Structure formats: C-alpha cells, structure tokens
Amino acid sequence: MIPRYIGLMSGTSMDGIDAVLLKEGDDGWEVESALCHPWAEHEVATLHALCTPGDNEIDRMGVADNLVAECFAAATHALLEQAGVAPTMVRAIGSHGQTIRHRPELGFTLQIGNGNLLAARTGIDVVADFRRMDMALGGQGAPLVPAFHQACFGSPSEPRVVLNIGGIANISVLPGPAEAVYGFDTGPGNTLLDGWYRRHYGGTFDASGAWAAQGKVHEPLLLDLLTHPYFAQPYPKSTGRETFTAQWLDERLAHHIGVEPADVQRTLLELTARSIADALPSLAGALFICGGGAHNPLLLARLAALLPDWRVADTSALGIHPDWVEGAAFAWLAHRFLLREPGNLPAVTGARRLAVLGTLYPAP
C-alpha cells in the first residue's frame, strides 16, 4: 500500500481548515490532494472568544474541543471524497488541532480538537498533541515545521529560508547541513492585520492587502510597535496572539492620536514585513514563502524591497503550493510518530533533546 497520511491544520488566523493528503513516492513526499474546509462564522467567533480569558472557560472549551473535532472530520471526509481515496488507504491523520492558548513563558500550550472523536468519526488512527512533549523537555513547543522544511526543502548547495506567514510569522533557516537548521517565530504575520480589518469592516481579512494599499506608513507608530520586547529576544522563541493583541495595539495607538484607519492597516503590514526582514540572517540566499501571507502582493513587494539581495519566491518553486505546506508538515509528523522517530529540532525549540512528538488515538 502506498504510504498516505492526512494533515489537518487550522492556524491562528482561523481562515479555514487545511486538509492535505500526503503520499510517499520514489522521489520523496508529494501532495496528492488538498483543500481548505471553511469555518462557519459562528464557529470562528466561538474559537476567537476562547483565545482570551473569559467566563465559564472550561465548559466552553469542552464544547469547542468537540466542535473542532467534528469540523476536522468533515474536512477529512471532503478530502477523501475529492481524492477518491478510502479511509483504509490512509495510515494516520496528523491533527494539529486549533491553538487557543500558547504560553511558553508559563510552560504550556493548548490545542483543542478531541482526538478520540476525530478517530471515531473518520475510522482512521489520529496522531495529535504534537507540541507538549517538546515543551515537557524545556522547549517552546514551536515552531515544529522546520524539521519538515529541512526534510523536503533543504539543499546542501544553497542556503534557504522558508517563511510561513500565518497569524504569526515564522522562519526556518536551512543553511545546508541538517544539524545547522534553526528557526523561530518572528512576530505577527496576519493576526493584527486581520483583527484591525474585522474591527472596521466585519469581514475576515484584507484580501490581497487592498485596504492597506490605500494607506501610508505612519513612521512614529511603526517605530513604537517595533519596540515590543519580543523582537529583541534571542531565539529559541515563539509567540502567539496572546502577545500581539488588539489591546496592545490600542495602547500604542493611544500615543498616536488621529492616525487614519487605513494608515494603521498599512503600518501593521509594514510591521510584519520589517520584523521578518530584521529576523533573517545577514547571509543572503533564497526565501520561499508559504501560508496565507503568500497571497498578499503588497506584503510580498515590501519583503522583496527590504531584501534586495535575496531571491524571493513561494514554495511552489519547491514542489508544494504555499497553502498546503503546514498541513503537509503535520501529515509528515504523523509519519514520524508511527516510525518512532523524532519530530522536533532542539536548536529550533530549545528542548533538551530530540523527541518523538504526538499522542496516538486509535480508530475504534
């Protein structure tokens, strides 16, 4: 049987559930089929509400835990139907779940999406809870994708960086030798942009950066935002929506009265671009972009302008569409779990050692 795995991923932007069918061939891993399964508006509201402290959290989290599993199961069935593949032809699902809190400074991270329920609804073994073993070993539990990036995208002859721009942006630096790989979260990707857009338009996100393109960078605000202490922290490091919040933005805006909303949006886009560019190594190479931010032409143009010595492309140039890289990574991590092989890179996360990541939820 051809080794096949499904990866399920919903990031901090909550713009949909990425479902990726990954198969192993003679020339390595390839995406056989993929889709983005939409969240309903009320489901997104439920999940967003859990990302900040509130009342009756345990009951609400329990209900949401099952909700995420049901939605992930629906995404799985849609993917299998699209691919014409039976559940029995899939070895395992790698489910990232939905992060509702990431607090490495307090020693915990929390992703929901009931693995038992997902296994029962799909009839496929599920591997989930990938982050907490790394954290138990002193790591950040994030980012986990650099190991996959090295396995699929690394080159012994060319230094490469893979940049994922989701709600939070992260980089995988692939200098050539596998033992030299490192990576970390650079800071906000789309999370502040999406939140500011929703506040003014009620939609999901600023498609193609169209609203930001109508504004101009407010330099004093930008410099203020760049003073956030996270940017100066050494790696290993990771962050989340809990750090770059709407409340933090409002506190900064209180010192810059009268900035037009479109100018704030443009400045937030510049914050994302500048914080990414500042985080990259001084040695230029090839930068390959994935995630939702890969579809924002203004953001890509700003990165190219800030990095004139870099060759900038998206991950399609390496064989995987930018929308499916993270989903593929969690399918690959499920494969690593079943082989009992490590899924983390201590140089990335800060863990004391390599470890097998994940927990198995066998199909009934």
ZIKA-V366567 format. One record per pair of residues at least 24 apart in sequence whose C-alpha atoms are under 10 Angstrom apart, sorted by the first residue. I is the first residue (numbers start at 1). J is the second residue. Records with the same first field share a line. If there is no record, write none. Layout:
I = J / J
This chain:
1 = 89 / 90 / 91
2 = 89 / 90 / 91
3 = 29 / 89 / 90 / 91 / 92 / 335
4 = 29 / 30 / 31 / 32 / 85 / 89 / 90 / 91 / 92 / 93 / 331 / 332 / 335
5 = 31 / 89 / 90 / 91 / 92 / 93 / 94 / 124 / 126 / 328 / 330 / 331 / 332 / 333 / 334 / 335
6 = 31 / 33 / 34 / 76 / 79 / 80 / 90 / 91 / 92 / 93 / 94 / 95 / 124 / 126 / 327 / 328 / 329 / 330 / 331 / 332 / 334 / 335
7 = 34 / 76 / 92 / 93 / 94 / 95 / 96 / 126 / 127 / 324 / 325 / 326 / 327 / 328 / 329 / 330 / 331 / 332 / 333 / 334
8 = 36 / 72 / 73 / 75 / 76 / 93 / 94 / 95 / 96 / 97 / 98 / 128 / 324 / 326 / 327 / 328 / 329 / 330 / 331
9 = 36 / 72 / 94 / 95 / 96 / 97 / 98 / 99 / 324 / 325 / 326 / 327 / 328 / 329 / 330 / 331
10 = 36 / 37 / 39 / 68 / 72 / 95 / 96 / 97 / 98 / 99 / 166 / 326 / 327
11 = 96 / 97 / 98 / 99 / 100 / 166 / 167 / 168 / 291 / 292 / 326 / 327
12 = 47 / 48 / 51 / 98 / 99 / 100 / 101 / 166 / 167 / 168 / 189 / 190 / 191 / 240 / 241
13 = 44 / 48 / 166 / 167 / 168 / 189 / 190 / 191 / 192 / 193 / 194 / 195 / 204 / 205 / 241 / 292
14 = 38 / 39 / 43 / 44 / 45 / 47 / 48 / 98 / 99 / 166 / 167 / 191 / 204
15 = 39 / 40 / 44 / 166 / 167 / 194 / 204 / 205 / 292
16 = 40 / 44 / 75
17 = 68 / 71 / 72 / 74 / 75 / 76 / 97 / 98 / 327
18 = 72 / 75 / 76 / 79 / 323 / 324 / 325 / 326 / 327 / 328
19 = 72 / 73 / 75 / 76 / 77 / 78 / 79 / 80 / 93 / 94 / 95 / 324 / 326 / 327 / 328 / 330 / 331
20 = 75 / 76 / 79 / 80 / 93 / 94 / 323 / 324 / 325 / 326 / 327 / 328 / 329 / 330 / 331
21 = 76 / 79 / 80 / 83 / 85 / 90 / 93 / 324 / 327 / 328 / 331
22 = 90 / 324 / 327 / 328 / 329 / 330 / 331 / 332 / 335
23 = 90 / 328 / 331 / 332
24 = 332
28 = 151 / 152
29 = 151 / 152 / 319 / 320 / 328 / 332
30 = 152 / 319 / 320 / 328
31 = 319 / 320 / 321 / 324 / 325 / 327 / 328
32 = 83
33 = 79 / 80 / 82 / 83 / 84 / 85 / 324
34 = 75 / 76 / 78 / 79 / 80 / 82 / 83 / 321 / 323 / 324 / 327 / 328
35 = 75 / 76 / 78 / 79 / 82 / 323 / 324 / 327
36 = 75 / 78 / 79 / 323 / 324
37 = 71 / 72 / 74 / 75 / 76 / 78 / 79
38 = 71 / 75
39 = 68 / 71 / 72
40 = 71
41 = 203 / 204
43 = 67 / 68 / 71
44 = 204
47 = 98 / 99 / 100 / 112
48 = 100
49 = 100
50 = 99 / 100 / 101
51 = 99 / 100 / 101 / 102 / 240 / 241 / 242
52 = 100 / 101 / 241 / 242 / 245
53 = 101 / 242
61 = 100 / 112 / 113
62 = 112 / 113 / 114
63 = 113 / 114
64 = 98 / 112 / 113 / 114
65 = 97 / 98 / 111 / 112 / 113 / 114 / 115 / 117
66 = 112 / 113 / 114 / 115 / 116 / 117 / 118
67 = 112 / 113 / 114 / 117
68 = 97 / 98 / 111 / 112 / 113 / 114 / 115 / 117 / 118
69 = 95 / 97 / 98 / 112 / 113 / 114 / 115 / 116 / 117 / 118 / 119 / 120 / 121
70 = 113 / 114 / 117 / 118 / 121 / 122
71 = 113 / 118
72 = 97 / 98 / 113 / 114 / 115 / 117 / 118 / 121 / 122
73 = 113 / 117 / 118 / 119 / 120 / 121 / 122 / 123
74 = 118 / 121 / 122
76 = 118 / 121 / 122 / 124
77 = 121 / 122
87 = 122 / 123 / 124 / 125
88 = 122 / 123 / 124
89 = 124
90 = 123 / 124 / 125
91 = 124 / 125 / 126 / 331 / 334 / 335 / 338
92 = 119 / 123 / 124 / 125 / 126 / 127 / 331 / 332 / 334 / 335 / 337 / 338 / 360 / 361 / 362 / 363
93 = 118 / 119 / 122 / 124 / 125 / 126 / 127 / 128 / 330 / 331 / 332 / 333 / 334 / 335 / 360 / 361
94 = 125 / 126 / 127 / 128 / 129 / 130 / 327 / 328 / 329 / 330 / 331 / 332 / 333 / 334 / 335 / 337 / 358 / 359 / 360
95 = 126 / 127 / 128 / 129 / 130 / 327 / 330 / 331 / 333 / 334 / 358
96 = 127 / 128 / 129 / 130 / 131 / 326 / 327 / 329 / 330 / 331 / 333 / 334 / 358
97 = 128 / 129 / 130
99 = 240 / 241
100 = 240 / 241 / 242
101 = 240 / 241 / 242
102 = 140 / 141 / 142 / 238 / 239 / 240 / 241 / 242 / 243
103 = 140 / 141 / 238 / 239 / 240 / 242 / 243
104 = 135 / 138 / 139 / 140 / 141 / 142 / 237 / 238 / 239 / 240
105 = 140 / 237 / 238 / 239
107 = 132 / 135 / 136 / 138 / 139 / 140 / 141
108 = 132 / 135 / 136 / 140 / 141
109 = 135 / 140 / 141 / 142
114 = 361
115 = 359 / 360 / 361 / 362 / 363
116 = 360 / 361 / 362 / 363 / 364
117 = 361 / 363 / 364
118 = 361 / 362 / 363
119 = 360 / 361 / 362 / 363 / 364
120 = 361 / 362 / 363 / 364
121 = 363 / 364
122 = 363 / 364
123 = 362 / 363 / 364
124 = 361 / 362 / 363 / 364
125 = 334 / 360 / 361 / 362 / 363 / 364
126 = 334 / 358 / 359 / 360 / 361 / 362 / 363
127 = 330 / 331 / 333 / 334 / 335 / 337 / 338 / 357 / 358 / 359 / 360 / 361 / 362
128 = 330 / 333 / 334 / 337 / 357 / 358 / 359 / 360 / 361
129 = 357 / 358 / 359 / 360
130 = 330 / 333 / 334 / 337 / 343 / 344 / 356 / 357 / 358 / 359
131 = 343 / 344 / 357 / 358 / 359
132 = 357 / 358 / 359
133 = 344 / 351 / 355 / 356 / 357 / 358 / 359
134 = 343 / 344 / 345 / 346 / 349 / 350 / 351 / 352 / 353 / 354 / 355 / 356 / 357 / 358
135 = 349 / 350 / 351 / 352
136 = 351 / 352
137 = 346 / 349 / 350 / 351 / 352 / 353 / 354 / 355
138 = 346 / 349 / 350 / 351 / 352 / 353
139 = 236 / 237 / 238 / 344 / 345 / 346 / 347 / 348 / 349 / 350 / 351 / 352 / 353
140 = 184 / 236 / 237 / 238 / 239 / 346 / 348 / 349 / 350 / 351
141 = 237 / 238 / 344 / 346 / 348 / 349 / 350 / 351 / 357
142 = 170 / 183 / 184 / 185 / 236 / 237 / 238 / 239 / 344 / 345 / 348 / 349 / 350
143 = 169 / 170 / 171 / 172 / 182 / 183 / 184 / 185 / 236 / 237 / 238 / 239 / 344 / 345 / 348 / 349
144 = 172 / 183 / 184 / 326 / 329 / 330 / 333 / 343 / 344 / 345 / 348 / 349 / 357
145 = 170 / 171 / 172 / 183 / 184 / 325 / 326 / 327 / 328 / 329 / 330 / 332 / 333 / 343 / 344 / 345 / 348
146 = 170 / 171 / 172 / 173 / 174 / 181 / 182 / 183 / 184 / 329 / 343 / 344 / 345 / 348 / 349
147 = 172 / 174 / 178 / 181 / 182 / 183 / 329 / 332 / 333 / 342 / 343 / 344 / 345 / 348
148 = 172 / 325 / 326 / 328 / 329 / 330 / 331 / 332 / 333 / 343 / 344
149 = 173 / 174 / 181 / 325 / 326 / 329
150 = 174 / 175 / 176 / 177 / 178 / 179 / 181 / 182
151 = 178 / 329 / 332
152 = 318 / 319 / 320 / 329
153 = 288 / 315 / 317 / 318 / 319 / 320
154 = 178 / 181 / 318
158 = 285 / 286
159 = 283 / 284 / 285 / 286 / 287
160 = 284 / 285 / 286 / 287 / 288 / 310 / 311
161 = 280 / 281 / 284 / 285 / 286 / 287 / 288 / 289 / 310 / 312
162 = 286 / 287 / 288 / 289 / 290 / 313 / 314 / 315
163 = 276 / 280 / 287 / 288 / 289 / 290 / 291 / 293 / 294 / 314 / 315 / 322
164 = 189 / 288 / 289 / 290 / 291 / 292 / 293 / 294 / 314 / 315 / 322 / 323 / 325 / 326
165 = 189 / 190 / 191 / 272 / 276 / 289 / 290 / 291 / 292 / 293 / 294 / 295 / 322
166 = 190 / 191 / 290 / 291 / 292 / 293 / 294 / 326
167 = 191 / 192 / 193 / 194 / 240 / 241 / 291 / 292 / 293
168 = 192 / 238 / 239 / 240 / 241 / 244 / 272
169 = 238 / 239 / 240 / 272 / 273 / 275 / 276 / 290 / 291 / 293
170 = 238 / 239 / 276 / 279
171 = 276 / 279 / 280 / 287 / 288 / 289 / 348
172 = 280 / 287 / 288 / 348
173 = 280 / 281 / 287 / 348
174 = 285 / 286
175 = 281 / 283 / 285
178 = 345
179 = 345 / 347
180 = 347 / 348
181 = 345 / 346 / 347 / 348
182 = 235 / 236 / 345 / 346 / 347 / 348 / 349
183 = 235 / 236 / 237 / 238 / 279 / 280 / 345 / 347 / 348 / 349
184 = 234 / 235 / 236 / 237 / 238 / 239 / 279 / 347 / 348 / 349
185 = 230 / 231 / 235 / 236 / 237 / 238 / 239 / 240 / 276 / 279 / 348
186 = 230 / 231 / 235 / 237 / 238 / 239 / 272 / 274 / 275 / 276 / 277 / 278 / 279 / 280
187 = 228 / 230 / 231 / 237 / 238 / 239 / 240 / 241 / 243 / 244 / 271 / 272 / 275 / 276 / 279
188 = 239 / 240 / 241 / 243 / 244 / 245 / 268 / 269 / 271 / 272 / 273 / 275 / 276
189 = 240 / 244 / 268 / 269 / 271 / 272 / 273 / 275 / 276 / 291 / 292 / 293
190 = 268 / 269 / 272 / 291 / 292 / 293 / 296
191 = 240 / 241 / 244 / 245 / 246 / 268 / 272
192 = 241 / 244 / 245 / 246 / 249 / 265 / 268 / 269 / 271 / 272
193 = 246 / 264 / 265 / 266 / 267 / 268 / 269 / 271 / 272
194 = 265 / 268
195 = 245 / 246 / 265
196 = 246 / 249 / 261 / 262 / 264 / 265 / 268
197 = 261 / 262 / 264 / 265
199 = 246
200 = 261 / 262
206 = 265 / 296
207 = 293 / 295 / 296 / 297
208 = 292 / 293 / 294 / 295 / 296 / 297 / 298 / 299
209 = 265 / 266 / 269 / 293 / 295 / 296 / 297 / 298 / 299
210 = 262 / 266 / 296 / 297 / 298
211 = 261 / 262 / 263 / 265 / 266
212 = 261 / 262 / 263 / 264 / 265 / 266 / 267 / 268 / 269 / 270 / 298 / 299
213 = 262 / 263 / 265 / 266 / 269 / 297 / 298 / 299
214 = 262 / 263 / 265 / 266
215 = 260 / 261 / 262 / 263 / 264 / 265 / 266 / 267
216 = 260 / 262 / 263 / 264 / 265 / 266 / 267 / 270
217 = 262 / 263 / 264 / 265 / 266 / 267 / 268 / 269 / 270 / 271
218 = 256 / 259 / 260 / 263 / 264 / 265 / 266 / 267 / 268 / 270
219 = 267 / 270
220 = 255 / 256 / 267
221 = 249 / 252 / 253 / 255 / 256 / 257 / 259 / 263 / 264 / 267 / 268 / 271
222 = 252 / 264 / 266 / 267 / 268 / 269 / 270 / 271 / 274
223 = 267 / 271
224 = 252 / 253 / 255 / 256
225 = 249 / 252 / 253 / 267 / 268 / 271
226 = 271 / 272 / 274 / 275
231 = 275 / 276 / 278 / 279
232 = 279
235 = 347 / 348 / 349 / 350
236 = 346 / 347 / 348 / 349 / 350 / 351
237 = 348 / 349 / 350
238 = 348 / 349
266 = 298 / 299
269 = 296 / 298 / 299 / 302
270 = 298 / 299 / 302 / 303
272 = 299 / 302 / 303
273 = 298 / 299 / 300 / 301 / 302 / 303 / 304 / 305 / 306
274 = 302 / 303 / 306
276 = 303 / 306
277 = 302 / 303 / 304 / 305 / 306 / 307
278 = 306 / 307
280 = 307
283 = 309 / 310
284 = 308 / 309 / 310 / 311
285 = 309 / 310 / 311 / 312
286 = 310 / 311 / 312 / 313
287 = 311 / 312 / 313 / 314 / 315
288 = 312 / 313 / 314 / 315 / 316 / 317 / 318 / 322
289 = 313 / 314 / 315 / 316 / 317 / 321 / 322 / 323 / 325
290 = 314 / 315 / 316 / 320 / 321 / 322 / 323 / 324 / 325 / 326
291 = 315 / 321 / 322 / 323 / 324 / 325 / 326
292 = 322 / 323
293 = 322 / 323
294 = 322 / 323
295 = 322 / 323
333 = 357 / 358
334 = 358 / 359 / 360
